[in-house]
Amino acid sequence: MMWVIEMIVLIMVVITAIGAITVKDLLGAAILFGAYSFMLCLLWAIMGAVDVAFTEASVGAGISTVLFVAAVFRTSRRTRD
Amino acid sequence: MPDLVVIITAKLNYWVYIVLMMVGLYAMIAKNNLVKKVVGMNILQTAIILFFISIGTKHNATIPIIQHAHGLETHAVQAVNYANPLPHVLMLTAIVVAVATLGVALALIIRLHRQYHTLEEDEILAQLEED
């Protein structure tokens, strides 16, 4: 049963990664990147790397998203690709 | 055809690792926006972390915390029952390095936007040509 959850999370990781680089709005890209980091956090909790999982949840999904959102608000949301 | 499905699903972690790495590399090379390039760099780094964590996993193994630790020190520790913790510690360092790189890159992007009022690479290069 565990491999079904792992496969779903792996597919979600790929979907959010492709979404983060294709969306035409930098704030949306930042939020999708946060979702990508959180999916990776779930994946590492499933794979037994709990220390990496909570470091990723706090640093990857937390601080990185805050830094991206702060940088986008200080610059511009506009992008052409 | 069923053989191909078995080949792909048996090592799905590694296939996803290759896909994520190529997605990140494509974003770093082909995207024109600087923030998109930084997102691609982060995806590339997390793909490598996924590869290392996949190395350390075992079938039917639990998290690397010793069971029967207190009062039962005479129990033998069977290493096959625990996931390999060495890649985990290495990748903890990699996550911290990744967020430090991200902070420096975003600070440089804010500085560039203050000077050139754009985040697109070709517009910055065109303004550099004019000067």
Backbone of each chain as ProteinMPNN parsed JSONL, in Angstrom:
{"seq_chain_A": "MMWVIEMIVLIMVVITAIGAITVKDLLGAAILFGAYSFMLCLLWAIMGAVDVAFTEASVGAGISTVLFVAAVFRTSRRTRD", "coords_chain_A": {"N_chain_A": [[0.837, -1.205, 0.0], [2.085, 1.128, 0.607], [3.622, 1.843, -1.582], [1.84, 2.85, -3.414], [1.085, 5.343, -2.38], [3.6, 6.519, -2.446], [4.069, 6.583, -5.203], [2.016, 8.308, -6.067], [2.794, 10.673, -4.777], [5.277, 11.089, -6.009], [4.477, 11.594, -8.651], [3.037, 13.944, -8.223], [5.141, 15.586, -7.429], [6.584, 15.887, -9.843], [4.622, 17.163, -11.4], [4.19, 19.606, -9.991], [6.756, 20.678, -10.197], [7.062, 21.098, -12.962], [4.945, 22.866, -13.296], [5.83, 25.046, -11.741], [7.854, 26.169, -13.292], [6.567, 26.893, -15.605], [4.39, 28.607, -15.223], [2.86, 31.814, -15.766], [3.312, 33.879, -13.971], [5.099, 35.381, -11.454], [4.607, 35.31, -8.701], [2.807, 33.204, -8.525], [4.575, 31.211, -9.383], [6.313, 31.169, -7.204], [4.596, 30.236, -5.15], [3.898, 27.74, -6.196], [6.398, 26.575, -6.154], [6.754, 26.364, -3.406], [4.765, 24.43, -2.873], [5.894, 22.326, -4.281], [8.236, 21.886, -2.737], [7.028, 21.035, -0.396], [5.809, 18.671, -1.219], [8.107, 17.157, -1.739], [9.003, 16.983, 0.876], [7.008, 15.347, 2.036], [7.58, 13.061, 0.532], [10.125, 12.341, 1.457], [9.574, 11.793, 4.106], [8.056, 9.508, 3.71], [10.001, 7.855, 2.621], [11.599, 7.303, 4.786], [13.486, 9.131, 5.688], [13.437, 11.007, 8.053], [14.682, 13.171, 9.347], [15.718, 14.711, 7.246], [13.268, 15.285, 6.138], [11.901, 16.991, 7.989], [13.687, 19.11, 8.048], [13.53, 19.961, 5.384], [10.855, 20.744, 5.346], [10.84, 22.962, 7.051], [12.978, 24.63, 6.157], [13.087, 24.415, 3.286], [10.323, 24.48, 2.339], [9.413, 26.521, 3.961], [11.312, 28.848, 4.586], [12.419, 29.291, 2.017], [10.165, 29.813, 0.391], [9.199, 32.137, 1.608], [11.364, 33.842, 1.111], [11.281, 33.929, -1.706], [8.726, 35.103, -2.143], [9.088, 37.562, -0.893], [11.135, 38.638, -2.481], [9.802, 38.807, -4.954], [7.791, 40.634, -4.354], [9.371, 42.861, -3.903], [10.412, 43.347, -6.403], [9.15, 42.728, -9.479], [6.048, 41.224, -10.616], [5.775, 40.515, -13.172], [6.332, 38.462, -16.04], [7.647, 37.005, -19.036], [8.007, 34.403, -19.809]], "CA_chain_A": [[0.0, 0.0, 0.0], [2.938, 2.309, 0.726], [4.181, 2.249, -2.877], [0.844, 3.651, -4.126], [1.241, 6.715, -1.88], [4.881, 7.034, -2.94], [3.938, 6.892, -6.63], [1.196, 9.519, -6.202], [3.593, 11.84, -4.371], [6.294, 11.322, -7.043], [3.836, 12.244, -9.802], [2.741, 15.32, -7.818], [6.414, 16.327, -7.45], [6.9, 16.256, -11.233], [3.623, 18.137, -11.868], [4.437, 20.921, -9.399], [8.019, 21.219, -10.723], [6.823, 21.641, -14.305], [4.092, 24.037, -13.13], [6.567, 26.181, -11.192], [8.669, 26.858, -14.298], [5.796, 27.301, -16.781], [3.322, 29.559, -14.939], [3.245, 33.13, -16.288], [3.202, 34.854, -12.892], [6.185, 34.996, -10.558], [4.07, 34.952, -7.389], [2.321, 31.832, -8.686], [5.732, 30.323, -9.422], [6.817, 31.027, -5.828], [3.683, 29.383, -4.39], [4.034, 26.373, -6.711], [7.664, 26.043, -5.659], [6.489, 25.935, -2.031], [4.04, 23.158, -2.943], [6.895, 21.325, -4.707], [9.08, 21.556, -1.587], [6.261, 20.271, 0.585], [5.651, 17.32, -1.761], [9.368, 16.468, -1.476], [9.025, 16.699, 2.316], [6.187, 14.141, 2.213], [8.283, 11.93, -0.074], [11.224, 11.905, 2.312], [8.982, 11.14, 5.28], [7.675, 8.152, 3.288], [11.201, 7.058, 2.368], [12.317, 7.012, 6.017], [14.486, 10.137, 6.025], [12.611, 11.975, 8.775], [15.436, 14.389, 9.645], [15.704, 15.509, 6.025], [11.893, 15.722, 5.889], [11.492, 18.22, 8.693], [14.52, 20.23, 7.603], [12.961, 20.468, 4.132], [9.586, 21.427, 5.619], [11.069, 24.286, 7.648], [13.878, 25.457, 5.36], [12.709, 24.439, 1.881], [8.964, 24.971, 2.112], [9.155, 27.729, 4.749], [12.155, 30.017, 4.37], [12.59, 29.556, 0.585], [8.959, 30.451, -0.13], [9.155, 33.502, 2.13], [12.36, 34.628, 0.38], [10.784, 34.167, -3.063], [7.614, 36.055, -2.129], [9.648, 38.873, -0.565], [11.857, 39.149, -3.661], [8.839, 39.157, -6.002], [7.129, 41.891, -3.973], [10.303, 43.988, -4.029], [10.736, 43.612, -7.808], [7.907, 42.765, -10.233], [5.444, 39.909, -10.841], [5.617, 40.314, -14.618], [7.307, 37.631, -16.721], [7.203, 36.662, -20.381], [7.987, 32.947, -20.016]], "C_chain_A": [[0.874, 1.257, 0.0], [3.405, 2.794, -0.642], [3.175, 3.05, -3.679], [0.959, 5.119, -3.71], [2.519, 7.331, -2.434], [4.78, 7.424, -4.413], [3.109, 8.156, -6.847], [2.014, 10.76, -5.869], [4.666, 12.144, -5.418], [5.693, 12.021, -8.254], [3.495, 13.694, -9.464], [3.996, 16.185, -7.816], [6.734, 16.792, -8.865], [5.922, 17.326, -11.729], [3.907, 19.522, -11.301], [5.749, 21.524, -9.899], [7.805, 21.827, -12.093], [5.933, 22.878, -14.223], [4.864, 25.25, -12.649], [7.392, 26.89, -12.253], [7.851, 27.283, -15.509], [4.768, 28.382, -16.486], [3.79, 30.981, -15.258], [3.188, 34.234, -15.234], [4.223, 34.454, -11.827], [5.697, 34.664, -9.154], [3.497, 33.539, -7.422], [3.452, 30.829, -8.734], [6.292, 30.096, -8.019], [5.927, 30.091, -5.018], [3.785, 27.931, -4.864], [5.352, 25.749, -6.277], [7.546, 25.619, -4.196], [5.751, 24.617, -1.988], [4.976, 22.022, -3.347], [7.774, 20.896, -3.535], [8.314, 20.722, -0.568], [5.996, 18.855, 0.1], [6.937, 16.514, -1.543], [9.492, 16.108, -0.005], [8.203, 15.451, 2.631], [6.911, 12.909, 1.69], [9.396, 11.427, 0.838], [10.724, 11.332, 3.623], [8.563, 9.714, 4.936], [8.915, 7.275, 3.148], [12.052, 6.855, 3.613], [13.385, 7.998, 6.395], [13.795, 11.265, 6.789], [13.354, 13.261, 9.082], [15.494, 15.311, 8.427], [14.299, 16.062, 5.778], [11.56, 16.971, 6.678], [12.43, 19.382, 8.435], [13.973, 20.834, 6.317], [11.666, 21.225, 4.397], [9.822, 22.817, 6.177], [11.894, 25.177, 6.727], [13.4, 25.564, 3.913], [11.346, 25.045, 1.648], [8.697, 26.256, 2.866], [9.983, 28.907, 4.292], [12.293, 30.343, 2.883], [11.378, 30.27, 0.006], [8.859, 31.895, 0.336], [10.148, 34.391, 1.381], [11.891, 34.938, -1.032], [9.693, 35.224, -3.068], [8.124, 37.46, -1.823], [10.366, 39.469, -1.769], [10.886, 39.56, -4.754], [8.118, 40.455, -5.646], [8.058, 43.082, -4.082], [10.639, 44.314, -5.478], [9.442, 43.696, -8.605], [7.39, 41.352, -10.439], [5.439, 39.553, -12.312], [6.712, 39.393, -15.143], [6.749, 37.261, -18.091], [7.229, 35.15, -20.613], [7.686, 32.215, -18.724]], "O_chain_A": [[0.484, 2.303, -0.52], [3.57, 3.995, -0.857], [3.565, 3.847, -4.533], [0.936, 6.019, -4.549], [2.541, 8.494, -2.837], [5.322, 8.446, -4.834], [3.442, 8.981, -7.698], [1.948, 11.769, -6.571], [4.945, 13.31, -5.695], [6.303, 12.926, -8.822], [3.641, 14.579, -10.307], [3.941, 17.367, -8.155], [7.111, 17.945, -9.074], [6.327, 18.279, -12.394], [3.873, 20.509, -12.036], [5.858, 22.744, -10.018], [8.289, 22.923, -12.377], [6.126, 23.832, -14.976], [4.595, 26.368, -13.089], [7.619, 28.095, -12.142], [8.381, 27.976, -16.378], [4.301, 29.031, -17.422], [4.955, 31.32, -15.053], [3.032, 35.406, -15.578], [4.214, 33.319, -11.352], [6.296, 33.83, -8.477], [3.671, 32.767, -6.478], [3.331, 29.726, -8.201], [6.696, 28.985, -7.676], [6.43, 29.245, -4.28], [3.764, 27.004, -4.053], [5.427, 24.54, -6.057], [8.16, 24.635, -3.783], [6.064, 23.763, -1.159], [4.876, 20.907, -2.835], [8.033, 19.707, -3.347], [8.872, 19.815, 0.049], [5.958, 17.926, 0.907], [6.878, 15.332, -1.203], [10.023, 15.05, 0.333], [8.641, 14.595, 3.399], [6.873, 11.846, 2.309], [9.587, 10.218, 0.977], [11.38, 10.468, 4.204], [8.693, 8.811, 5.763], [8.894, 6.098, 3.508], [13.137, 6.283, 3.513], [14.136, 7.749, 7.338], [13.59, 12.351, 6.246], [12.751, 14.335, 9.085], [15.343, 16.527, 8.547], [14.149, 17.173, 5.27], [10.999, 17.918, 6.127], [12.026, 20.535, 8.584], [13.947, 22.055, 6.158], [11.398, 22.237, 3.749], [9.102, 23.754, 5.834], [11.559, 26.346, 6.53], [13.314, 26.664, 3.367], [11.197, 25.99, 0.874], [7.829, 27.027, 2.456], [9.465, 29.85, 3.694], [12.287, 31.514, 2.504], [11.52, 31.214, -0.771], [8.484, 32.778, -0.436], [9.842, 35.537, 1.053], [12.066, 36.055, -1.518], [9.716, 36.139, -3.891], [7.659, 38.436, -2.413], [10.229, 40.66, -2.052], [11.115, 40.566, -5.426], [7.859, 41.283, -6.52], [7.603, 44.199, -4.328], [11.098, 45.417, -5.773], [8.69, 44.655, -8.429], [8.162, 40.393, -10.44], [5.135, 38.417, -12.674], [7.874, 39.513, -14.754], [5.535, 37.21, -18.285], [6.551, 34.657, -21.513], [7.63, 30.985, -18.71]]}, "seq_chain_B": "MPDLVVIITAKLNYWVYIVLMMVGLYAMIAKNNLVKKVVGMNILQTAIILFFISIGTKHNATIPIIQHAHGLETHAVQAVNYANPLPHVLMLTAIVVAVATLGVALALIIRLHRQYHTLEEDEILAQLEED", "coords_chain_B": {"N_chain_B": [[5.739, -4.809, -23.806], [4.629, -4.923, -21.081], [7.065, -5.458, -19.824], [8.421, -3.045, -20.05], [6.893, -1.394, -18.39], [7.388, -2.618, -15.934], [10.145, -2.163, -15.745], [10.183, 0.619, -15.525], [8.597, 1.184, -13.213], [9.927, -0.192, -11.212], [12.219, 1.2, -10.523], [11.333, 3.806, -9.897], [11.926, 6.119, -8.45], [14.443, 6.893, -9.405], [13.98, 7.445, -12.08], [12.251, 9.631, -11.8], [14.05, 11.328, -10.587], [15.835, 11.824, -12.704], [14.087, 13.122, -14.488], [13.358, 15.428, -12.995], [15.851, 16.636, -12.733], [16.429, 17.274, -15.385], [14.323, 19.027, -15.9], [14.994, 21.164, -14.189], [17.492, 21.879, -15.282], [16.729, 22.647, -17.846], [15.146, 24.878, -17.207], [17.102, 26.56, -16.132], [18.689, 27.077, -18.372], [17.037, 27.778, -20.617], [15.004, 29.527, -19.835], [14.02, 32.971, -19.656], [13.592, 34.744, -17.661], [14.927, 35.957, -14.594], [14.172, 35.109, -12.014], [12.85, 32.754, -12.619], [15.017, 31.253, -13.491], [16.375, 30.919, -11.064], [14.512, 29.395, -9.662], [14.668, 27.087, -11.23], [17.314, 26.322, -10.657], [17.052, 25.611, -7.965], [15.305, 23.452, -8.207], [16.953, 21.661, -9.555], [18.903, 21.213, -7.556], [17.344, 19.983, -5.521], [16.625, 17.701, -6.904], [19.016, 16.289, -6.993], [19.303, 15.803, -4.28], [17.13, 14.104, -3.939], [18.082, 11.885, -5.362], [20.229, 11.045, -3.712], [18.883, 10.426, -1.309], [17.327, 8.344, -2.211], [19.263, 6.403, -2.605], [19.793, 5.588, 0.009], [17.591, 4.143, 0.96], [15.892, 1.122, 2.028], [14.194, -1.986, 1.462], [11.468, -2.844, 3.578], [12.568, -1.573, 5.786], [13.027, 0.455, 8.722], [12.848, 3.843, 10.122], [16.027, 5.482, 10.767], [16.47, 5.118, 13.74], [17.509, 3.694, 16.694], [15.882, 0.825, 17.878], [14.755, -0.538, 21.068], [16.539, 0.858, 22.784], [16.859, 1.867, 25.393], [17.655, 0.406, 28.423], [17.784, -2.064, 27.252], [20.297, -2.703, 26.204], [21.734, -4.887, 25.473], [20.653, -6.001, 23.228], [21.188, -7.058, 19.906], [22.112, -4.947, 17.194], [20.572, -4.879, 14.203], [21.626, -3.976, 11.178], [20.298, -4.15, 8.785], [17.692, -3.634, 9.242], [17.3, -0.926, 9.333], [17.063, 2.206, 7.648], [19.716, 3.572, 5.636], [21.57, 5.956, 7.293], [23.61, 7.67, 6.451], [23.564, 9.035, 3.815], [21.447, 10.749, 4.472], [22.444, 12.581, 6.404], [24.412, 13.829, 4.893], [22.803, 15.122, 3.015], [21.326, 16.86, 4.56], [23.169, 18.932, 5.005], [23.336, 19.78, 2.347], [20.795, 20.871, 1.884], [20.82, 23.137, 3.52], [22.914, 24.575, 2.345], [21.694, 25.024, -0.111], [19.602, 26.811, 0.536], [21.087, 28.983, 1.364], [22.425, 29.688, -1.009], [20.186, 30.395, -2.495], [19.308, 32.695, -1.12], [21.442, 34.504, -1.584], [21.327, 34.674, -4.386], [18.768, 35.794, -4.802], [19.108, 38.246, -3.544], [20.984, 39.406, -5.28], [19.35, 39.556, -7.538], [17.411, 41.414, -6.733], [19.038, 43.66, -6.505], [19.836, 43.947, -9.202], [17.364, 44.516, -10.354], [16.853, 46.965, -9.205], [18.701, 48.527, -10.5], [18.267, 48.168, -13.315], [15.536, 47.982, -13.726], [14.112, 45.787, -14.642], [13.434, 42.236, -14.967], [14.036, 40.556, -16.969], [16.369, 38.713, -18.876], [17.264, 39.303, -21.495], [16.471, 41.949, -21.847], [18.037, 43.253, -19.942], [20.555, 42.741, -21.016], [20.302, 44.147, -23.416], [20.129, 46.774, -22.465], [22.678, 46.951, -21.398], [24.138, 46.884, -23.758], [23.513, 49.361, -24.861], [24.807, 51.187, -23.209]], "CA_chain_B": [[5.168, -3.627, -23.142], [4.663, -5.052, -19.613], [8.441, -5.37, -19.35], [8.781, -1.63, -19.923], [6.232, -0.879, -17.184], [8.133, -3.136, -14.779], [11.439, -1.472, -15.688], [10.004, 1.999, -15.061], [8.062, 1.291, -11.851], [10.821, -0.77, -10.216], [13.179, 2.232, -10.09], [10.622, 5.041, -10.232], [12.627, 7.249, -7.845], [15.572, 7.333, -10.222], [13.421, 8.081, -13.275], [11.778, 10.964, -11.408], [15.251, 12.129, -10.355], [16.35, 12.296, -13.998], [13.125, 14.088, -15.044], [13.471, 16.689, -12.247], [17.135, 17.259, -13.043], [16.344, 17.878, -16.712], [13.433, 20.187, -15.791], [15.766, 22.252, -13.606], [18.522, 22.319, -16.22], [16.038, 23.379, -18.914], [14.745, 26.199, -16.707], [18.286, 27.398, -15.973], [19.272, 27.459, -19.652], [16.132, 28.3, -21.641], [14.1, 30.574, -19.37], [14.578, 34.306, -19.823], [13.379, 35.5, -16.424], [15.967, 35.574, -13.64], [13.58, 34.346, -10.913], [12.618, 31.401, -13.137], [16.312, 30.565, -13.485], [16.686, 30.533, -9.688], [13.618, 28.263, -9.357], [15.249, 25.926, -11.887], [18.495, 25.9, -9.912], [16.605, 24.922, -6.759], [14.76, 22.145, -8.596], [18.125, 20.817, -9.831], [19.523, 20.796, -6.294], [16.496, 19.018, -4.817], [16.683, 16.436, -7.638], [20.212, 15.559, -6.542], [18.992, 15.329, -2.925], [16.26, 12.933, -4.124], [18.937, 10.763, -5.761], [20.998, 10.543, -2.579], [17.99, 9.795, -0.342], [16.913, 7.065, -2.791], [20.336, 5.428, -2.373], [19.817, 5.104, 1.385], [16.393, 3.402, 1.383], [15.885, -0.34, 1.895], [12.853, -2.565, 1.601], [11.087, -3.294, 4.923], [13.436, -0.972, 6.792], [12.379, 1.549, 9.427], [13.67, 5.043, 10.187], [17.285, 5.142, 11.45], [16.548, 5.357, 15.184], [17.67, 2.343, 17.227], [14.839, 0.333, 18.78], [15.234, -1.139, 22.323], [17.789, 1.529, 23.157], [16.989, 2.121, 26.826], [17.475, -0.756, 29.275], [17.968, -3.314, 26.509], [21.487, -2.459, 25.39], [22.338, -6.135, 25.029], [20.098, -6.398, 21.937], [22.041, -6.832, 18.74], [21.551, -4.004, 16.232], [20.599, -5.414, 12.848], [21.669, -2.794, 10.3], [19.414, -4.326, 7.633], [16.352, -3.171, 9.609], [17.242, 0.532, 9.382], [17.524, 2.902, 6.445], [21.093, 4.047, 5.788], [21.47, 7.381, 7.652], [24.727, 8.491, 5.979], [23.108, 10.023, 2.824], [20.563, 11.741, 5.087], [23.226, 13.668, 7.008], [25.054, 14.608, 3.829], [21.823, 15.951, 2.324], [20.964, 17.97, 5.456], [24.083, 20.021, 4.669], [23.024, 20.281, 1.007], [19.598, 21.714, 1.963], [21.205, 24.431, 4.094], [23.675, 25.273, 1.309], [20.751, 25.451, -1.148], [18.865, 28.013, 0.933], [22.044, 30.096, 1.375], [22.587, 30.084, -2.413], [18.953, 31.067, -2.908], [19.29, 34.04, -0.553], [22.401, 35.355, -2.301], [20.836, 34.889, -5.75], [17.636, 36.726, -4.787], [19.65, 39.58, -3.238], [21.551, 39.93, -6.531], [18.245, 39.88, -8.449], [16.813, 42.677, -6.28], [19.991, 44.721, -6.878], [19.748, 44.131, -10.653], [16.094, 45.175, -10.676], [16.959, 48.368, -8.8], [19.503, 49.251, -11.487], [17.792, 48.074, -14.703], [14.075, 48.02, -13.711], [13.513, 44.636, -15.328], [13.976, 40.945, -14.558], [14.294, 39.738, -18.153], [17.8, 38.716, -19.151], [17.59, 39.956, -22.762], [16.333, 43.4, -21.693], [19.228, 43.724, -19.23], [21.679, 42.72, -21.968], [20.11, 45.236, -24.376], [20.513, 48.023, -21.793], [24.135, 46.957, -21.293], [24.661, 47.21, -25.085], [23.353, 50.796, -25.107], [25.764, 51.981, -22.435]], "C_chain_B": [[5.102, -3.776, -21.624], [6.066, -4.988, -19.049], [8.859, -3.924, -19.124], [8.164, -1.026, -18.668], [6.965, -1.341, -15.938], [9.451, -2.403, -14.619], [11.263, -0.074, -15.105], [9.552, 2.038, -13.61], [9.022, 0.723, -10.818], [11.792, 0.27, -9.678], [12.578, 3.61, -10.319], [11.315, 6.274, -9.656], [13.7, 7.795, -8.766], [15.099, 7.969, -11.52], [12.943, 9.487, -12.953], [12.954, 11.892, -11.139], [15.804, 12.682, -11.672], [15.416, 13.361, -14.586], [13.263, 15.441, -14.344], [14.768, 17.412, -12.585], [17.081, 17.944, -14.408], [15.408, 19.08, -16.703], [14.197, 21.388, -15.236], [16.812, 22.793, -14.558], [17.908, 23.115, -17.362], [15.656, 24.78, -18.446], [15.95, 27.112, -16.57], [18.794, 27.905, -17.313], [18.285, 28.251, -20.499], [15.253, 29.436, -21.144], [14.799, 31.921, -19.411], [14.495, 35.128, -18.543], [14.352, 35.022, -15.351], [15.408, 34.773, -12.468], [13.279, 32.909, -11.353], [13.92, 30.605, -13.168], [16.662, 30.085, -12.081], [15.794, 29.366, -9.251], [14.17, 26.986, -9.985], [16.48, 25.408, -11.164], [18.107, 25.149, -8.646], [16.03, 23.553, -7.081], [15.894, 21.171, -8.893], [18.764, 20.312, -8.542], [18.673, 19.767, -5.563], [16.437, 17.685, -5.559], [17.888, 15.618, -7.198], [19.999, 15.03, -5.129], [18.105, 14.09, -3.007], [17.067, 11.704, -4.51], [19.659, 10.174, -4.552], [20.101, 9.855, -1.551], [17.523, 8.439, -0.873], [17.985, 5.995, -2.609], [20.191, 4.788, -0.996], [18.635, 4.262, 1.796], [16.578, 1.907, 1.172], [14.45, -0.812, 2.009], [12.66, -3.074, 3.035], [12.022, -2.761, 6.006], [12.7, 0.196, 7.44], [13.304, 2.757, 9.459], [14.913, 4.785, 11.034], [17.359, 5.626, 12.889], [16.523, 3.988, 15.842], [16.501, 1.986, 18.138], [15.489, -0.362, 19.97], [16.515, -0.458, 22.793], [17.951, 1.598, 24.668], [16.688, 0.857, 27.62], [17.718, -2.073, 28.581], [19.197, -3.206, 25.621], [22.119, -3.738, 24.9], [21.765, -6.627, 23.716], [21.098, -6.12, 20.82], [21.34, -5.873, 17.781], [21.689, -4.605, 14.843], [20.522, -4.238, 11.872], [20.705, -2.913, 9.135], [18.004, -3.82, 7.95], [16.21, -1.662, 9.565], [17.688, 1.103, 8.036], [18.916, 3.472, 6.705], [21.09, 5.544, 6.107], [22.582, 8.255, 7.081], [24.32, 9.464, 4.865], [22.207, 11.09, 3.421], [21.365, 12.905, 5.664], [23.919, 14.508, 5.953], [24.052, 15.579, 3.218], [21.243, 17.044, 3.216], [21.85, 19.176, 5.166], [23.712, 20.636, 3.327], [21.793, 21.192, 1.04], [19.962, 23.105, 2.482], [22.008, 25.251, 3.086], [22.734, 25.803, 0.23], [20.029, 26.718, -0.737], [19.801, 29.214, 1.028], [22.276, 30.618, -0.043], [21.379, 30.858, -2.901], [18.899, 32.498, -2.391], [20.219, 34.976, -1.281], [21.887, 35.684, -3.696], [19.687, 35.893, -5.764], [18.09, 38.129, -4.421], [20.258, 40.217, -4.481], [20.453, 40.329, -7.504], [17.596, 41.201, -8.044], [17.717, 43.849, -6.656], [19.934, 45.009, -8.376], [18.467, 44.854, -11.029], [16.121, 46.65, -10.294], [17.727, 49.174, -9.848], [18.853, 49.287, -12.868], [16.278, 48.075, -14.826], [13.453, 46.924, -14.557], [14.142, 43.363, -14.784], [14.308, 40.056, -15.747], [15.751, 39.864, -18.562], [18.127, 39.48, -20.435], [17.436, 41.468, -22.671], [17.535, 43.986, -20.954], [20.422, 43.774, -20.177], [21.548, 43.844, -22.993], [20.493, 46.573, -23.749], [22.021, 48.109, -21.621], [24.776, 47.312, -22.636], [24.618, 48.717, -25.339], [24.437, 51.611, -24.421], [27.166, 51.934, -23.047]], "O_chain_B": [[5.482, -2.842, -20.918], [6.261, -4.523, -17.926], [9.549, -3.603, -18.156], [8.808, -0.249, -17.963], [7.15, -0.57, -14.996], [9.844, -2.057, -13.505], [12.075, 0.376, -14.296], [10.067, 2.845, -12.836], [8.953, 1.108, -9.651], [12.152, 0.228, -8.501], [13.237, 4.49, -10.873], [11.308, 7.341, -10.27], [13.856, 9.009, -8.899], [15.717, 8.91, -12.018], [13.184, 10.424, -13.714], [12.885, 13.089, -11.419], [16.191, 13.847, -11.753], [15.876, 14.373, -15.116], [13.284, 16.482, -15.001], [14.794, 18.637, -12.71], [17.609, 19.042, -14.583], [15.654, 20.055, -17.413], [14.066, 22.5, -15.748], [17.014, 24.004, -14.647], [18.466, 24.12, -17.802], [15.816, 25.752, -19.183], [15.854, 28.307, -16.852], [19.278, 29.033, -17.402], [18.647, 29.292, -21.048], [14.793, 30.243, -21.952], [16.012, 32.011, -19.225], [15.239, 36.092, -18.365], [14.581, 33.82, -15.211], [16.07, 33.862, -11.97], [13.43, 31.967, -10.574], [13.917, 29.404, -12.897], [17.182, 28.983, -11.911], [16.251, 28.458, -8.557], [14.148, 25.925, -9.361], [16.68, 24.198, -11.063], [18.751, 24.163, -8.286], [16.234, 22.599, -6.33], [15.818, 19.996, -8.533], [19.125, 19.14, -8.435], [19.202, 18.787, -5.04], [16.226, 16.644, -4.937], [17.797, 14.4, -7.048], [20.457, 13.935, -4.803], [18.29, 13.138, -2.249], [16.779, 10.602, -4.045], [19.701, 8.956, -4.381], [20.481, 8.833, -0.979], [17.342, 7.495, -0.103], [17.665, 4.814, -2.473], [20.433, 3.592, -0.838], [18.652, 3.7, 2.891], [17.304, 1.47, 0.279], [13.599, -0.129, 2.577], [13.569, -3.656, 3.627], [12.242, -3.42, 7.022], [11.864, 0.845, 6.812], [14.402, 2.723, 8.904], [14.868, 3.951, 11.938], [18.21, 6.45, 13.227], [15.618, 3.195, 15.582], [16.164, 2.737, 19.053], [16.658, -0.741, 19.894], [17.474, -1.135, 23.162], [19.054, 1.411, 25.18], [15.597, 0.296, 27.509], [17.848, -3.103, 29.241], [19.161, -3.565, 24.444], [22.959, -3.701, 24.0], [22.303, -7.564, 23.126], [21.761, -5.083, 20.799], [20.13, -5.966, 17.574], [22.802, -4.814, 14.361], [19.485, -3.586, 11.754], [20.323, -1.901, 8.547], [17.207, -3.6, 7.038], [15.104, -1.151, 9.741], [18.57, 0.556, 7.374], [19.259, 3.812, 7.838], [20.651, 6.337, 5.274], [22.514, 9.477, 7.21], [24.693, 10.635, 4.942], [22.191, 12.221, 2.937], [21.023, 14.068, 5.45], [24.013, 15.73, 6.076], [24.396, 16.726, 2.931], [20.725, 18.041, 2.714], [21.364, 20.304, 5.086], [23.76, 21.855, 3.166], [21.743, 22.181, 0.309], [19.487, 24.117, 1.967], [21.821, 26.463, 2.973], [22.942, 26.899, -0.29], [19.852, 27.617, -1.559], [19.373, 30.346, 0.801], [22.32, 31.828, -0.266], [21.51, 31.846, -3.624], [18.5, 33.411, -3.114], [19.853, 36.114, -1.574], [21.99, 36.825, -4.146], [19.633, 36.754, -6.643], [17.533, 39.107, -4.919], [20.083, 41.411, -4.722], [20.589, 41.322, -8.219], [17.265, 42.019, -8.902], [17.236, 44.903, -7.073], [19.978, 46.169, -8.787], [18.47, 45.707, -11.916], [15.504, 47.486, -10.955], [17.446, 50.353, -10.062], [18.88, 50.324, -13.531], [15.768, 48.162, -15.943], [12.379, 47.114, -15.129], [15.233, 43.389, -14.215], [14.8, 38.94, -15.576], [16.307, 40.962, -18.597], [19.117, 40.21, -20.494], [18.171, 42.204, -23.329], [18.002, 45.075, -21.286], [21.205, 44.724, -20.152], [22.549, 44.432, -23.401], [21.105, 47.415, -24.406], [22.594, 49.197, -21.688], [25.823, 47.957, -22.673], [25.53, 49.289, -25.937], [24.929, 52.598, -24.969], [28.092, 52.549, -22.519]]}, "name": "protein", "num_of_chains": 2, "seq": "MMWVIEMIVLIMVVITAIGAITVKDLLGAAILFGAYSFMLCLLWAIMGAVDVAFTEASVGAGISTVLFVAAVFRTSRRTRDMPDLVVIITAKLNYWVYIVLMMVGLYAMIAKNNLVKKVVGMNILQTAIILFFISIGTKHNATIPIIQHAHGLETHAVQAVNYANPLPHVLMLTAIVVAVATLGVALALIIRLHRQYHTLEEDEILAQLEED"}
